[in-house]
Structures are given as structure tokens and as C-alpha cells.
């Protein structure tokens, strides 16, 4: 029984010293935020352009399409105008969110932090990769 306990303890200690707690490859959080920001900017510009085109089209349509009959285009003009206005309004949050994601990606950085061990073990790294976020106050 005592021999099994000793072997189990040695195996566990060996696994602990050989296992790395963190990956040494850089994190892709910053690249994901930049890609998300670019996609949001693109979406914002598409919505803004579409809204502007619809609004200009609504303004360019004449009030009546048949001057003899007196029929009017108020329904079409209102539909295009409101759709354009809502599209322009919807683009604003995309621009704001894209800017916030770009600023967050700019503040993220990958650094090596010193590892404070009470008992230094041979063969173990003295620093480990860490992701730091700087928040301006």
C-alpha cells in the first residue's frame, strides 16, 4: 500500500512539473476585435449609404404621378423616406460599436509577466505570456 502511494505521488509530481499552465502562442483576441470592428464599420457604411439613397429617392419622386388623374405618390414617398431614415438611424450604433472595439483592440497587448514562485524549480520558465488590458481613467 505504501509503495502504491509513493509511486502515485511521484507520477503526480512529475506531471505537475511537465505540464504548462498557459499556451505560449499569442492570443487572437486582438485580431478578432479588429476584424469585428472592420465588419461593423462596413455594415455601418452600407446602412448609411442605403438610407441616404432611399431618402434621396423619396425626395426626388414627384407628388403626383398622373397629373390628369390627380393620383399621388404619398404612400411610396413615405415608405421610402421612413425606411431611409430608419436605415440611417440604425447605422449609428454600428459606427459607435466599431469605434469602441477598435479602441479596445488598441489597448490590448501581449506581454511577458514575471512569474513569482516561492520556490524556484529548475527548468521552469521565469516568465509567462499574459494579456493585459489598460483602462484609462
C-alpha positions, 0 to 999 in steps of 0.5 A, a space after each residue: 500500500 505504501 509503495 502504491 502511494 509513493 509511486 502515485 505521488 511521484 507520477 503526480 509530481 512529475 506531471 505537475 512539473 511537465 505540464 504548462 499552465 498557459 499556451 505560449 502562442 499569442 492570443 487572437 483576441 486582438 485580431 478578432 476585435 479588429 476584424 469585428 470592428 472592420 465588419 461593423 464599420 462596413 455594415 455601418 457604411 452600407 446602412 448609411 449609404 442605403 438610407 441616404 439613397 432611399 431618402 434621396 429617392 423619396 425626395 426626388 419622386 414627384 407628388 403626383 404621378 398622373 397629373 390628369 388623374 390627380 393620383 399621388 405618390 404619398 404612400 411610396 414617398 413615405 415608405 421610402 423616406 421612413 425606411 431611409 431614415 430608419 436605415 440611417 438611424 440604425 447605422 449609428 450604433 454600428 459606427 459607435 460599436 466599431 469605434 469602441 472595439 477598435 479602441 479596445 483592440 488598441 489597448 490590448 497587448 501581449 506581454 511577458 509577466 514575471 512569474 513569482 514562485 516561492 520556490 524556484 524549480 529548475 527548468 521552469 520558465 521565469 516568465 509567462 505570456 499574459 494579456 493585459 488590458 489598460 483602462 484609462 481613467 
